């Protein structure tokens, strides 16, 4: 039964009556018992329709009345200037629930916590982890969370304004200095929802931050939000935490979450690129079209739009792949070597691999 004292109060902004009715039915379902719809203050979270006829005015009124309240914006195309929490239409209900849970200041209905932007309670071992006492290496997989619209490909992002850029630079320092580093900072004055360390000896990231919280953190533009993410040297024994993954695995997934089909500003769309080495898909999330794009760029130097057109891959997927590969240091700028990326690149690559295996 819903506990109205601990349920997060959610307000809808800008939605037509029919969609409000659908939301009301949705929030009556057992999976959404931790939330309740309200039409007036006080509220904990808002869901704002940016495609409404008076969306701009609705947003201004909402921000004037609730300047500090987190808002989940929904639209056909991303409106990054409205904040970091955006979902594409049609809204994925699992993604909506996860994002609402990460912004719920009361935690769960069973164990309410203090009012913070993100629940700071330490999570239990994630269902994605392998059972056992020791942390295990795992491959982050969130193919269904690549949330973007085709017009996203018209935008870019500055990687150093996000956690992705902070982590990328910290890994480079860790390699050079052979010293563990710890993520420190705050989010609108609240502590981070867990610990995260970079370990030089095993090239790993260890953390107890839930994946859904990490995804929320990855979307925060540090130049626009009252948040600070920094890495500092850590010279003490690192405590055993729930999740341990190779730092390439972690950074690749963080980039996919952050880019959302956008291109890093350091990558020029009209310049051709090639891969310096084959991505290790034993470690990396093989999202849709990733293998095809890797096969093309492993043997050719191509411009992003040419890859998309000739390989019949939506441009946002190309941009996300290039952004993630660039964060891992796998991308090299180079003059274009062919005008048409080969259609059978994957097949030819597999044939060469099979030939090598049968020859041994």
Beta strands, then each sheet from edge to edge (+ up, - down):
strand 1: 8-13
strand 2: 35-38
strand 3: 45-49
strand 4: 70-75
strand 5: 86-88
strand 6: 156-157
strand 7: 181-187
strand 8: 190-191
strand 9: 196-199
strand 10: 204-207
strand 11: 227-233
strand 12: 243-246
strand 13: 263-264
strand 14: 272-275
strand 15: 302-303
strand 16: 331-333
sheet 1: 2+ 1+ 3+ 4+ 5+
sheet 2: 6+ 13+
sheet 3: 8+ 7- 9+ 10- 12+
sheet 4: 8+ 7- 11+
sheet 5: 15+ 14- 16+
end
